[in-house]
Amino acid sequence: MEPTPDVIRHFHPVLPSRSLGKQPVRVELAGRAYALFRDATGKPAALADACPHRFAPLSKGKVRPDGRLQCPYHGWRFDAEGRGANPAQPDLRHCNTRSFQVVERYDYLWLAEKDTPLSAFPEMGGGEYVFGGAFSTLFKAPLHVSLDNFSEDEHTPYVHTRLGWDDDHAANVTFEARNLEDRTEVSYRAPQRPAPFLRVLGVRNGDIFRNDWVTRFDPVRSQYTVSWETPDGTPRPFITQANIFFVPETARTTRLHAFSFLRCTIPAMRPLLPLAAKAASALTWWEVRDDSLFIPTVADTPYSHKGMRLDRFDKPLVHQRRLMERIYYRVGVEAAPAPVPLTREAAGG
């Protein structure tokens, strides 16, 4: 099987901004490793996490007072552009290493190729949405398993305990899915189970839960818009938006980075938005946590859906495989992409 294509051409969230201080930090993306650090001005930078000399991990080094990242093995040092120097042989040429673009937004560091345009940065929030916070959760499962889990709500009564319906109402779900050329669109509507915490967002017993989402592959991400309405169709005031990015780290792990937003449809209640947005972010964290605790149970699910007895709620799954291969990995549909084992040679690009 061919090695995984380099997906770094897409912007990926890789690390909370607060996690990068004076020391370099290693992050992994699709079987490749990167050393993130801040230069002398505090601006974030990223290099391949392998010194071109003998492949020692630069993330184990230190940032010098001049802002260059120094290799822990022989002291080679590199600036944010990857220009390198050998202190023991100053006239040595070809000391440079591969550098990458780092953008700091929404309290996160986003990694991409140097020539990836900022116009390719994923859109989130906007309009009247208020940013409530971001968090990261490790899923001990491959990318395809993690994505499949977030591509249907049929598991809601059995894996989750807050959002959505309970087992008694599993047959009362209205569902629609649309498979499009570059994305999938999914809509669920069902009775909201009793959940006292949701009263913070104006939800009451007997309300109808709505979950509408779009999944894209530039990178792999889903935007979930959750709202509620009364039985007679009157909308409740708050609408949540959770943007979840599925970042493959290794062949067996996926890091989910979630960005939570909230908006209010009633002007008089908008002063409550900052506090309510924090509550919505906490709710999103609990829902993702439920999935992360369950996902190891199905981590060995094969890449192919062949032999599975899929039902109507699984309509997006097969189509999304094709989109992931074509848009995200840029490979043919015949080969299932699997990240190669993490090596220093791979990290060097």
ZADO-1210 file (C-alpha; in nm, 4 decimals, padded with zeros to 6 digits):
<atoms>
<atom x="00.0000" y="00.0000" z="00.0000" code="MET" pos="1"/>
<atom x="00.1247" y="00.3476" z="-00.0837" code="GLU" pos="2"/>
<atom x="00.2250" y="00.5792" z="00.2023" code="PRO" pos="3"/>
<atom x="-00.0266" y="00.8414" z="00.3041" code="THR" pos="4"/>
<atom x="-00.0093" y="01.1584" z="00.0917" code="PRO" pos="5"/>
<atom x="00.1078" y="01.4705" z="00.2713" code="ASP" pos="6"/>
<atom x="-00.2139" y="01.6356" z="00.3910" code="VAL" pos="7"/>
<atom x="-00.0299" y="01.9396" z="00.5266" code="ILE" pos="8"/>
<atom x="-00.1593" y="02.1433" z="00.2289" code="ARG" pos="9"/>
<atom x="-00.4785" y="02.1860" z="00.4368" code="HIS" pos="10"/>
<atom x="-00.4960" y="02.4026" z="00.7499" code="PHE" pos="11"/>
<atom x="-00.5226" y="02.1737" z="01.0545" code="HIS" pos="12"/>
<atom x="-00.5685" y="02.2794" z="01.4168" code="PRO" pos="13"/>
<atom x="-00.2869" y="02.1054" z="01.6028" code="VAL" pos="14"/>
<atom x="-00.2319" y="02.2689" z="01.9424" code="LEU" pos="15"/>
<atom x="-00.3982" y="02.5150" z="02.1836" code="PRO" pos="16"/>
<atom x="-00.2065" y="02.8443" z="02.1808" code="SER" pos="17"/>
<atom x="-00.1506" y="02.8301" z="02.5564" code="ARG" pos="18"/>
<atom x="00.0318" y="02.4975" z="02.5190" code="SER" pos="19"/>
<atom x="00.3212" y="02.6560" z="02.3300" code="LEU" pos="20"/>
<atom x="00.5418" y="02.8603" z="02.5592" code="GLY" pos="21"/>
<atom x="00.9185" y="02.8912" z="02.5762" code="LYS" pos="22"/>
<atom x="00.9846" y="02.5249" z="02.4988" code="GLN" pos="23"/>
<atom x="00.9265" y="02.3557" z="02.1612" code="PRO" pos="24"/>
<atom x="00.6395" y="02.1104" z="02.1301" code="VAL" pos="25"/>
<atom x="00.6049" y="01.8062" z="01.9036" code="ARG" pos="26"/>
<atom x="00.2791" y="01.7493" z="01.7153" code="VAL" pos="27"/>
<atom x="00.1886" y="01.4648" z="01.4805" code="GLU" pos="28"/>
<atom x="-00.0204" y="01.4728" z="01.1663" code="LEU" pos="29"/>
<atom x="-00.0851" y="01.1726" z="00.9413" code="ALA" pos="30"/>
<atom x="00.2327" y="00.9896" z="01.0384" code="GLY" pos="31"/>
<atom x="00.4610" y="01.2932" z="01.0232" code="ARG" pos="32"/>
<atom x="00.6058" y="01.4935" z="01.3113" code="ALA" pos="33"/>
<atom x="00.6519" y="01.8691" z="01.3472" code="TYR" pos="34"/>
<atom x="00.8368" y="02.0835" z="01.6006" code="ALA" pos="35"/>
<atom x="00.6425" y="02.3959" z="01.6992" code="LEU" pos="36"/>
<atom x="00.8193" y="02.6836" z="01.8753" code="PHE" pos="37"/>
<atom x="00.7956" y="03.0588" z="01.9273" code="ARG" pos="38"/>
<atom x="01.0667" y="03.2854" z="01.7900" code="ASP" pos="39"/>
<atom x="01.2215" y="03.5828" z="01.9713" code="ALA" pos="40"/>
<atom x="00.9094" y="03.7935" z="01.9052" code="THR" pos="41"/>
<atom x="00.6711" y="03.5257" z="02.0321" code="GLY" pos="42"/>
<atom x="00.5436" y="03.4399" z="01.6849" code="LYS" pos="43"/>
<atom x="00.4741" y="03.0662" z="01.6391" code="PRO" pos="44"/>
<atom x="00.6750" y="02.8670" z="01.3849" code="ALA" pos="45"/>
<atom x="00.7032" y="02.5041" z="01.2769" code="ALA" pos="46"/>
<atom x="00.9784" y="02.2842" z="01.1354" code="LEU" pos="47"/>
<atom x="00.9967" y="01.9179" z="01.0440" code="ALA" pos="48"/>
<atom x="01.0779" y="01.7436" z="01.3714" code="ASP" pos="49"/>
<atom x="01.4001" y="01.5886" z="01.2441" code="ALA" pos="50"/>
<atom x="01.7340" y="01.7683" z="01.2313" code="CYS" pos="51"/>
<atom x="01.8751" y="01.7264" z="00.8783" code="PRO" pos="52"/>
<atom x="02.2101" y="01.6286" z="01.0328" code="HIS" pos="53"/>
<atom x="02.1275" y="01.2980" z="01.2040" code="ARG" pos="54"/>
<atom x="01.7455" y="01.3156" z="01.2375" code="PHE" pos="55"/>
<atom x="01.7454" y="01.4016" z="01.6096" code="ALA" pos="56"/>
<atom x="01.4040" y="01.5442" z="01.7143" code="PRO" pos="57"/>
<atom x="01.4217" y="01.9228" z="01.7196" code="LEU" pos="58"/>
<atom x="01.1268" y="01.9274" z="01.9607" code="SER" pos="59"/>
<atom x="01.3660" y="01.7951" z="02.2274" code="LYS" pos="60"/>
<atom x="01.5927" y="02.0949" z="02.1799" code="GLY" pos="61"/>
<atom x="01.5582" y="02.4505" z="02.3058" code="LYS" pos="62"/>
<atom x="01.4834" y="02.7981" z="02.1739" code="VAL" pos="63"/>
<atom x="01.7893" y="03.0219" z="02.1850" code="ARG" pos="64"/>
<atom x="01.7720" y="03.3893" z="02.2961" code="PRO" pos="65"/>
<atom x="01.7909" y="03.4886" z="01.9282" code="ASP" pos="66"/>
<atom x="01.4711" y="03.2897" z="01.8597" code="GLY" pos="67"/>
<atom x="01.6337" y="03.0030" z="01.6703" code="ARG" pos="68"/>
<atom x="01.5503" y="02.6418" z="01.7545" code="LEU" pos="69"/>
<atom x="01.8608" y="02.4481" z="01.8592" code="GLN" pos="70"/>
<atom x="01.9006" y="02.0745" z="01.8050" code="CYS" pos="71"/>
<atom x="01.9642" y="01.8864" z="02.1322" code="PRO" pos="72"/>
<atom x="02.2251" y="01.6548" z="01.9755" code="TYR" pos="73"/>
<atom x="02.4922" y="01.8662" z="01.8041" code="HIS" pos="74"/>
<atom x="02.3643" y="02.2200" z="01.8464" code="GLY" pos="75"/>
<atom x="02.2574" y="02.2944" z="01.4909" code="TRP" pos="76"/>
<atom x="02.0153" y="02.5871" z="01.5034" code="ARG" pos="77"/>
<atom x="01.7297" y="02.6912" z="01.2741" code="PHE" pos="78"/>
<atom x="01.5223" y="03.0041" z="01.2294" code="ASP" pos="79"/>
<atom x="01.1476" y="03.0119" z="01.1585" code="ALA" pos="80"/>
<atom x="01.2128" y="02.9774" z="00.7850" code="GLU" pos="81"/>
<atom x="01.4180" y="02.6611" z="00.8342" code="GLY" pos="82"/>
<atom x="01.7524" y="02.8276" z="00.7575" code="ARG" pos="83"/>
<atom x="02.0120" y="02.6305" z="00.9514" code="GLY" pos="84"/>
<atom x="02.3669" y="02.6701" z="01.0757" code="ALA" pos="85"/>
<atom x="02.6287" y="02.4322" z="01.2201" code="ASN" pos="86"/>
<atom x="02.8179" y="02.5977" z="01.5088" code="PRO" pos="87"/>
<atom x="03.1084" y="02.3504" z="01.4780" code="ALA" pos="88"/>
<atom x="03.1449" y="02.4088" z="01.1034" code="GLN" pos="89"/>
<atom x="03.0041" y="02.7562" z="01.0245" code="PRO" pos="90"/>
<atom x="03.0883" y="02.7363" z="00.6559" code="ASP" pos="91"/>
<atom x="02.8949" y="02.4095" z="00.6066" code="LEU" pos="92"/>
<atom x="02.6278" y="02.4457" z="00.3419" code="ARG" pos="93"/>
<atom x="02.2963" y="02.2626" z="00.3004" code="HIS" pos="94"/>
<atom x="02.1971" y="02.2936" z="00.6679" code="CYS" pos="95"/>
<atom x="01.8410" y="02.4018" z="00.6004" code="ASN" pos="96"/>
<atom x="01.5299" y="02.2070" z="00.6933" code="THR" pos="97"/>
<atom x="01.1637" y="02.2173" z="00.5916" code="ARG" pos="98"/>
<atom x="00.9505" y="02.4897" z="00.7497" code="SER" pos="99"/>
<atom x="00.5734" y="02.5330" z="00.7656" code="PHE" pos="100"/>
<atom x="00.3101" y="02.8005" z="00.8092" code="GLN" pos="101"/>
<atom x="00.1516" y="02.8498" z="01.1526" code="VAL" pos="102"/>
<atom x="-00.1588" y="03.0648" z="01.2016" code="VAL" pos="103"/>
<atom x="-00.2891" y="03.1566" z="01.5473" code="GLU" pos="104"/>
<atom x="-00.6686" y="03.1858" z="01.5577" code="ARG" pos="105"/>
<atom x="-00.9516" y="03.0918" z="01.7960" code="TYR" pos="106"/>
<atom x="-00.6959" y="03.0288" z="02.0748" code="ASP" pos="107"/>
<atom x="-00.5332" y="02.7587" z="01.8574" code="TYR" pos="108"/>
<atom x="-00.2306" y="02.7025" z="01.6377" code="LEU" pos="109"/>
<atom x="-00.3105" y="02.5917" z="01.2816" code="TRP" pos="110"/>
<atom x="-00.0499" y="02.4198" z="01.0642" code="LEU" pos="111"/>
<atom x="-00.0205" y="02.4219" z="00.6848" code="ALA" pos="112"/>
<atom x="00.2272" y="02.4347" z="00.3976" code="GLU" pos="113"/>
<atom x="00.4073" y="02.7649" z="00.3451" code="LYS" pos="114"/>
<atom x="00.2238" y="02.8284" z="00.0190" code="ASP" pos="115"/>
<atom x="-00.1266" y="02.7407" z="00.1438" code="THR" pos="116"/>
<atom x="-00.3247" y="03.0668" z="00.1043" code="PRO" pos="117"/>
<atom x="-00.5056" y="03.2133" z="00.4040" code="LEU" pos="118"/>
<atom x="-00.8198" y="03.2047" z="00.1910" code="SER" pos="119"/>
<atom x="-00.8127" y="02.8262" z="00.2448" code="ALA" pos="120"/>
<atom x="-00.8557" y="02.8696" z="00.6211" code="PHE" pos="121"/>
<atom x="-01.1800" y="02.6949" z="00.7303" code="PRO" pos="122"/>
<atom x="-01.4741" y="02.9235" z="00.7977" code="GLU" pos="123"/>
<atom x="-01.6409" y="02.9043" z="01.1390" code="MET" pos="124"/>
<atom x="-01.8821" y="03.1135" z="01.3405" code="GLY" pos="125"/>
<atom x="-01.9317" y="03.4556" z="01.1896" code="GLY" pos="126"/>
<atom x="-02.2395" y="03.6700" z="01.1926" code="GLY" pos="127"/>
<atom x="-02.4054" y="03.6805" z="01.5332" code="GLU" pos="128"/>
<atom x="-02.2262" y="03.3747" z="01.6668" code="TYR" pos="129"/>
<atom x="-02.0181" y="03.4195" z="01.9831" code="VAL" pos="130"/>
<atom x="-01.7100" y="03.2040" z="02.0349" code="PHE" pos="131"/>
<atom x="-01.7491" y="02.9927" z="02.3487" code="GLY" pos="132"/>
<atom x="-01.4185" y="02.8055" z="02.3552" code="GLY" pos="133"/>
<atom x="-01.2145" y="02.5236" z="02.2057" code="ALA" pos="134"/>
<atom x="-01.0828" y="02.1921" z="02.3308" code="PHE" pos="135"/>
<atom x="-00.8934" y="01.8850" z="02.2144" code="SER" pos="136"/>
<atom x="-00.9779" y="01.5176" z="02.2712" code="THR" pos="137"/>
<atom x="-00.7755" y="01.2099" z="02.1758" code="LEU" pos="138"/>
<atom x="-00.9674" y="00.9319" z="02.0021" code="PHE" pos="139"/>
<atom x="-00.7937" y="00.5961" z="02.0225" code="LYS" pos="140"/>
<atom x="-00.9146" y="00.4930" z="01.6795" code="ALA" pos="141"/>
<atom x="-00.8197" y="00.5547" z="01.3152" code="PRO" pos="142"/>
<atom x="-00.9581" y="00.8511" z="01.1240" code="LEU" pos="143"/>
<atom x="-01.2189" y="00.6476" z="00.9335" code="HIS" pos="144"/>
<atom x="-01.3650" y="00.5033" z="01.2564" code="VAL" pos="145"/>
<atom x="-01.3761" y="00.8430" z="01.4260" code="SER" pos="146"/>
<atom x="-01.5413" y="01.0067" z="01.1263" code="LEU" pos="147"/>
<atom x="-01.8018" y="00.7309" z="01.0865" code="ASP" pos="148"/>
<atom x="-01.8989" y="00.7753" z="01.4515" code="ASN" pos="149"/>
<atom x="-01.9701" y="01.1451" z="01.3935" code="PHE" pos="150"/>
<atom x="-02.1539" y="01.0829" z="01.0672" code="SER" pos="151"/>
<atom x="-02.4719" y="00.9416" z="01.2218" code="GLU" pos="152"/>
<atom x="-02.6849" y="01.0095" z="01.5295" code="ASP" pos="153"/>
<atom x="-02.8364" y="00.6627" z="01.5486" code="GLU" pos="154"/>
<atom x="-02.6048" y="00.5829" z="01.8409" code="HIS" pos="155"/>
<atom x="-02.7299" y="00.8857" z="02.0401" code="THR" pos="156"/>
<atom x="-02.9599" y="00.6990" z="02.2871" code="PRO" pos="157"/>
<atom x="-02.6903" y="00.4438" z="02.3694" code="TYR" pos="158"/>
<atom x="-02.3618" y="00.6377" z="02.3811" code="VAL" pos="159"/>
<atom x="-02.4820" y="00.9829" z="02.4915" code="HIS" pos="160"/>
<atom x="-02.6827" y="01.0973" z="02.7919" code="THR" pos="161"/>
<atom x="-02.7712" y="01.4636" z="02.7275" code="ARG" pos="162"/>
<atom x="-02.8327" y="01.5788" z="02.3707" code="LEU" pos="163"/>
<atom x="-03.0922" y="01.4111" z="02.1538" code="GLY" pos="164"/>
<atom x="-03.3506" y="01.1423" z="02.2155" code="TRP" pos="165"/>
<atom x="-03.3685" y="00.8330" z="02.4344" code="ASP" pos="166"/>
<atom x="-03.4296" y="00.4690" z="02.3451" code="ASP" pos="167"/>
<atom x="-03.8066" y="00.4982" z="02.3817" code="ASP" pos="168"/>
<atom x="-03.8160" y="00.7513" z="02.0967" code="HIS" pos="169"/>
<atom x="-03.5691" y="00.5817" z="01.8590" code="ALA" pos="170"/>
<atom x="-03.8505" y="00.5163" z="01.6106" code="ALA" pos="171"/>
<atom x="-03.9663" y="00.8808" z="01.6173" code="ASN" pos="172"/>
<atom x="-03.6679" y="01.0308" z="01.4369" code="VAL" pos="173"/>
<atom x="-03.6994" y="01.2359" z="01.1199" code="THR" pos="174"/>
<atom x="-03.3861" y="01.1986" z="00.9087" code="PHE" pos="175"/>
<atom x="-03.2519" y="01.3344" z="00.5806" code="GLU" pos="176"/>
<atom x="-02.9079" y="01.3045" z="00.4179" code="ALA" pos="177"/>
<atom x="-02.7733" y="01.4550" z="00.0972" code="ARG" pos="178"/>
<atom x="-02.4564" y="01.3263" z="-00.0717" code="ASN" pos="179"/>
<atom x="-02.3042" y="01.6106" z="-00.2749" code="LEU" pos="180"/>
<atom x="-01.9940" y="01.6545" z="-00.4912" code="GLU" pos="181"/>
<atom x="-01.7737" y="01.8015" z="-00.2177" code="ASP" pos="182"/>
<atom x="-01.9613" y="01.7399" z="00.1087" code="ARG" pos="183"/>
<atom x="-02.2455" y="01.5633" z="00.2858" code="THR" pos="184"/>
<atom x="-02.5399" y="01.7323" z="00.4558" code="GLU" pos="185"/>
<atom x="-02.7393" y="01.5618" z="00.7308" code="VAL" pos="186"/>
<atom x="-03.0481" y="01.6614" z="00.9317" code="SER" pos="187"/>
<atom x="-03.2075" y="01.4971" z="01.2356" code="TYR" pos="188"/>
<atom x="-03.5224" y="01.5931" z="01.4215" code="ARG" pos="189"/>
<atom x="-03.6447" y="01.4044" z="01.7310" code="ALA" pos="190"/>
<atom x="-03.7936" y="01.4505" z="02.0802" code="PRO" pos="191"/>
<atom x="-03.5316" y="01.5868" z="02.3204" code="GLN" pos="192"/>
<atom x="-03.4857" y="01.3558" z="02.6193" code="ARG" pos="193"/>
<atom x="-03.5106" y="01.5122" z="02.9681" code="PRO" pos="194"/>
<atom x="-03.1813" y="01.6922" z="03.0382" code="ALA" pos="195"/>
<atom x="-03.1801" y="01.9423" z="03.3277" code="PRO" pos="196"/>
<atom x="-02.8528" y="02.1007" z="03.2114" code="PHE" pos="197"/>
<atom x="-03.0184" y="02.2182" z="02.8903" code="LEU" pos="198"/>
<atom x="-03.2434" y="02.4546" z="03.0843" code="ARG" pos="199"/>
<atom x="-02.9454" y="02.6932" z="03.0773" code="VAL" pos="200"/>
<atom x="-03.0079" y="02.7211" z="02.7019" code="LEU" pos="201"/>
<atom x="-03.3841" y="02.7640" z="02.7421" code="GLY" pos="202"/>
<atom x="-03.4712" y="02.4029" z="02.6555" code="VAL" pos="203"/>
<atom x="-03.7730" y="02.2458" z="02.8292" code="ARG" pos="204"/>
<atom x="-03.9156" y="01.8945" z="02.8577" code="ASN" pos="205"/>
<atom x="-04.1132" y="01.8049" z="02.5475" code="GLY" pos="206"/>
<atom x="-03.9032" y="02.0187" z="02.3127" code="ASP" pos="207"/>
<atom x="-03.7869" y="01.8959" z="01.9735" code="ILE" pos="208"/>
<atom x="-03.4142" y="01.8490" z="01.9140" code="PHE" pos="209"/>
<atom x="-03.2678" y="01.9459" z="01.5757" code="ARG" pos="210"/>
<atom x="-02.9179" y="01.8615" z="01.4537" code="ASN" pos="211"/>
<atom x="-02.8125" y="01.9827" z="01.1078" code="ASP" pos="212"/>
<atom x="-02.4565" y="01.9372" z="00.9914" code="TRP" pos="213"/>
<atom x="-02.2213" y="01.9579" z="00.6976" code="VAL" pos="214"/>
<atom x="-01.9063" y="01.7451" z="00.6588" code="THR" pos="215"/>
<atom x="-01.6213" y="01.8682" z="00.4399" code="ARG" pos="216"/>
<atom x="-01.2764" y="01.7354" z="00.3568" code="PHE" pos="217"/>
<atom x="-01.0462" y="02.0377" z="00.3309" code="ASP" pos="218"/>
<atom x="-00.9460" y="01.9175" z="00.5981" code="PRO" pos="219"/>
<atom x="-01.1833" y="01.6569" z="00.7432" code="VAL" pos="220"/>
<atom x="-01.4312" y="01.8568" z="00.9499" code="ARG" pos="221"/>
<atom x="-01.7982" y="01.8724" z="01.0423" code="SER" pos="222"/>
<atom x="-02.0048" y="02.1734" z="01.1438" code="GLN" pos="223"/>
<atom x="-02.2990" y="02.0797" z="01.3660" code="TYR" pos="224"/>
<atom x="-02.5808" y="02.3291" z="01.4182" code="THR" pos="225"/>
<atom x="-02.8015" y="02.2231" z="01.7082" code="VAL" pos="226"/>
<atom x="-03.1267" y="02.3966" z="01.7967" code="SER" pos="227"/>
<atom x="-03.4558" y="02.3251" z="01.9721" code="TRP" pos="228"/>
<atom x="-03.8181" y="02.4165" z="01.9214" code="GLU" pos="229"/>
<atom x="-04.1402" y="02.3729" z="02.1146" code="THR" pos="230"/>
<atom x="-04.3866" y="02.1008" z="02.0070" code="PRO" pos="231"/>
<atom x="-04.5839" y="02.3656" z="01.8158" code="ASP" pos="232"/>
<atom x="-04.2718" y="02.4697" z="01.6203" code="GLY" pos="233"/>
<atom x="-04.1677" y="02.7860" z="01.8087" code="THR" pos="234"/>
<atom x="-03.7855" y="02.8149" z="01.8065" code="PRO" pos="235"/>
<atom x="-03.5999" y="02.8278" z="02.1357" code="ARG" pos="236"/>
<atom x="-03.3674" y="03.1300" z="02.1683" code="PRO" pos="237"/>
<atom x="-03.0220" y="02.9712" z="02.1519" code="PHE" pos="238"/>
<atom x="-02.8578" y="02.7949" z="01.8565" code="ILE" pos="239"/>
<atom x="-02.5262" y="02.6171" z="01.9023" code="THR" pos="240"/>
<atom x="-02.2601" y="02.5535" z="01.6404" code="GLN" pos="241"/>
<atom x="-01.9853" y="02.2969" z="01.7027" code="ALA" pos="242"/>
<atom x="-01.7017" y="02.2780" z="01.4501" code="ASN" pos="243"/>
<atom x="-01.5139" y="01.9497" z="01.4900" code="ILE" pos="244"/>
<atom x="-01.1867" y="01.8821" z="01.3070" code="PHE" pos="245"/>
<atom x="-01.0743" y="01.5208" z="01.2677" code="PHE" pos="246"/>
<atom x="-00.6927" y="01.5288" z="01.2672" code="VAL" pos="247"/>
<atom x="-00.5239" y="01.1920" z="01.2056" code="PRO" pos="248"/>
<atom x="-00.2105" y="01.1643" z="01.4178" code="GLU" pos="249"/>
<atom x="-00.1022" y="00.8052" z="01.3619" code="THR" pos="250"/>
<atom x="-00.2521" y="00.4939" z="01.2050" code="ALA" pos="251"/>
<atom x="-00.4310" y="00.4227" z="01.5337" code="ARG" pos="252"/>
<atom x="-00.5162" y="00.7638" z="01.6777" code="THR" pos="253"/>
<atom x="-00.7180" y="01.0691" z="01.5770" code="THR" pos="254"/>
<atom x="-00.7149" y="01.4015" z="01.7569" code="ARG" pos="255"/>
<atom x="-01.0473" y="01.5862" z="01.7597" code="LEU" pos="256"/>
<atom x="-01.0299" y="01.9633" z="01.7961" code="HIS" pos="257"/>
<atom x="-01.3661" y="02.1273" z="01.8651" code="ALA" pos="258"/>
<atom x="-01.4597" y="02.4959" z="01.8389" code="PHE" pos="259"/>
<atom x="-01.7910" y="02.5945" z="01.9960" code="SER" pos="260"/>
<atom x="-02.0088" y="02.8947" z="01.9039" code="PHE" pos="261"/>
<atom x="-02.3524" y="03.0167" z="02.0106" code="LEU" pos="262"/>
<atom x="-02.6048" y="03.2715" z="01.8872" code="ARG" pos="263"/>
<atom x="-02.9330" y="03.4035" z="02.0235" code="CYS" pos="264"/>
<atom x="-03.2425" y="03.4856" z="01.8195" code="THR" pos="265"/>
<atom x="-03.3972" y="03.7141" z="02.0860" code="ILE" pos="266"/>
<atom x="-03.2242" y="04.0559" z="02.1084" code="PRO" pos="267"/>
<atom x="-03.3215" y="04.1117" z="02.4719" code="ALA" pos="268"/>
<atom x="-03.1388" y="03.7929" z="02.5743" code="MET" pos="269"/>
<atom x="-02.8143" y="03.8625" z="02.3867" code="ARG" pos="270"/>
<atom x="-02.6364" y="04.0044" z="02.6950" code="PRO" pos="271"/>
<atom x="-02.6474" y="03.6448" z="02.8237" code="LEU" pos="272"/>
<atom x="-02.4568" y="03.5148" z="02.5190" code="LEU" pos="273"/>
<atom x="-02.1018" y="03.5109" z="02.6669" code="PRO" pos="274"/>
<atom x="-02.2122" y="03.3029" z="02.9662" code="LEU" pos="275"/>
<atom x="-02.4432" y="03.0818" z="02.7607" code="ALA" pos="276"/>
<atom x="-02.1650" y="03.0273" z="02.5034" code="ALA" pos="277"/>
<atom x="-01.9429" y="02.8855" z="02.7779" code="LYS" pos="278"/>
<atom x="-02.2258" y="02.6510" z="02.8805" code="ALA" pos="279"/>
<atom x="-02.2698" y="02.5384" z="02.5197" code="ALA" pos="280"/>
<atom x="-01.8965" y="02.4687" z="02.4934" code="SER" pos="281"/>
<atom x="-01.9120" y="02.2579" z="02.8101" code="ALA" pos="282"/>
<atom x="-02.2065" y="02.0651" z="02.6643" code="LEU" pos="283"/>
<atom x="-02.0094" y="01.9969" z="02.3457" code="THR" pos="284"/>
<atom x="-01.7157" y="01.8759" z="02.5561" code="TRP" pos="285"/>
<atom x="-01.9377" y="01.6249" z="02.7379" code="TRP" pos="286"/>
<atom x="-02.0825" y="01.4920" z="02.4135" code="GLU" pos="287"/>
<atom x="-01.7391" y="01.4442" z="02.2556" code="VAL" pos="288"/>
<atom x="-01.6134" y="01.2852" z="02.5766" code="ARG" pos="289"/>
<atom x="-01.8921" y="01.0258" z="02.5595" code="ASP" pos="290"/>
<atom x="-01.7770" y="00.9305" z="02.2108" code="ASP" pos="291"/>
<atom x="-01.4089" y="00.9193" z="02.3099" code="SER" pos="292"/>
<atom x="-01.4835" y="00.6748" z="02.5927" code="LEU" pos="293"/>
<atom x="-01.6749" y="00.4440" z="02.3598" code="PHE" pos="294"/>
<atom x="-01.4615" y="00.4640" z="02.0456" code="ILE" pos="295"/>
<atom x="-01.1914" y="00.2100" z="02.1550" code="PRO" pos="296"/>
<atom x="-01.4701" y="-00.0511" z="02.1473" code="THR" pos="297"/>
<atom x="-01.4950" y="-00.0207" z="01.7693" code="VAL" pos="298"/>
<atom x="-01.1386" y="00.0915" z="01.6923" code="ALA" pos="299"/>
<atom x="-01.0651" y="-00.2225" z="01.4890" code="ASP" pos="300"/>
<atom x="-01.3556" y="-00.1688" z="01.2482" code="THR" pos="301"/>
<atom x="-01.2171" y="-00.2277" z="00.8954" code="PRO" pos="302"/>
<atom x="-01.1816" y="00.0557" z="00.6465" code="TYR" pos="303"/>
<atom x="-01.4157" y="-00.1033" z="00.3951" code="SER" pos="304"/>
<atom x="-01.7900" y="-00.1134" z="00.4616" code="HIS" pos="305"/>
<atom x="-01.8162" y="-00.4376" z="00.2636" code="LYS" pos="306"/>
<atom x="-02.0266" y="-00.6961" z="00.4460" code="GLY" pos="307"/>
<atom x="-02.1852" y="-00.4438" z="00.6843" code="MET" pos="308"/>
<atom x="-02.5656" y="-00.4274" z="00.6855" code="ARG" pos="309"/>
<atom x="-02.5945" y="-00.0503" z="00.6696" code="LEU" pos="310"/>
<atom x="-02.9296" y="00.1172" z="00.7388" code="ASP" pos="311"/>
<atom x="-03.0788" y="00.4472" z="00.6261" code="ARG" pos="312"/>
<atom x="-02.8879" y="00.6492" z="00.8859" code="PHE" pos="313"/>
<atom x="-02.5602" y="00.5298" z="00.7324" code="ASP" pos="314"/>
<atom x="-02.6264" y="00.6917" z="00.3936" code="LYS" pos="315"/>
<atom x="-02.3309" y="00.9377" z="00.4194" code="PRO" pos="316"/>
<atom x="-02.0682" y="00.6805" z="00.5212" code="LEU" pos="317"/>
<atom x="-01.9720" y="00.5234" z="00.1875" code="VAL" pos="318"/>
<atom x="-01.9886" y="00.8540" z="00.0000" code="HIS" pos="319"/>
<atom x="-01.7662" y="01.0195" z="00.2596" code="GLN" pos="320"/>
<atom x="-01.4974" y="00.7557" z="00.2058" code="ARG" pos="321"/>
<atom x="-01.4810" y="00.8584" z="-00.1583" code="ARG" pos="322"/>
<atom x="-01.4696" y="01.2279" z="-00.0734" code="LEU" pos="323"/>
<atom x="-01.1969" y="01.1741" z="00.1849" code="MET" pos="324"/>
<atom x="-00.9840" y="00.9849" z="-00.0657" code="GLU" pos="325"/>
<atom x="-01.0400" y="01.2302" z="-00.3504" code="ARG" pos="326"/>
<atom x="-01.0334" y="01.5652" z="-00.1673" code="ILE" pos="327"/>
<atom x="-00.8356" y="01.5097" z="00.1517" code="TYR" pos="328"/>
<atom x="-00.5823" y="01.2450" z="00.0494" code="TYR" pos="329"/>
<atom x="-00.5950" y="01.3016" z="-00.3283" code="ARG" pos="330"/>
<atom x="-00.5678" y="00.9316" z="-00.4051" code="VAL" pos="331"/>
<atom x="-00.7783" y="00.6978" z="-00.6192" code="GLY" pos="332"/>
<atom x="-01.0802" y="00.5269" z="-00.4723" code="VAL" pos="333"/>
<atom x="-00.9251" y="00.1835" z="-00.5151" code="GLU" pos="334"/>
<atom x="-00.6713" y="00.2225" z="-00.2342" code="ALA" pos="335"/>
<atom x="-00.7700" y="00.2868" z="00.1241" code="ALA" pos="336"/>
<atom x="-00.5214" y="00.5396" z="00.2664" code="PRO" pos="337"/>
<atom x="-00.3584" y="00.4356" z="00.5933" code="ALA" pos="338"/>
<atom x="-00.1014" y="00.6526" z="00.7728" code="PRO" pos="339"/>
<atom x="00.2498" y="00.5130" z="00.7629" code="VAL" pos="340"/>
<atom x="00.4291" y="00.4444" z="01.0925" code="PRO" pos="341"/>
<atom x="00.5814" y="00.7618" z="01.2330" code="LEU" pos="342"/>
<atom x="00.9482" y="00.7860" z="01.1417" code="THR" pos="343"/>
<atom x="01.2053" y="01.0642" z="01.1413" code="ARG" pos="344"/>
<atom x="01.2568" y="01.0135" z="00.7711" code="GLU" pos="345"/>
<atom x="00.8850" y="01.0705" z="00.7118" code="ALA" pos="346"/>
<atom x="00.8997" y="01.3786" z="00.9326" code="ALA" pos="347"/>
<atom x="01.1647" y="01.5253" z="00.7112" code="GLY" pos="348"/>
<atom x="00.9209" y="01.5285" z="00.4195" code="GLY" pos="349"/>
</atoms>
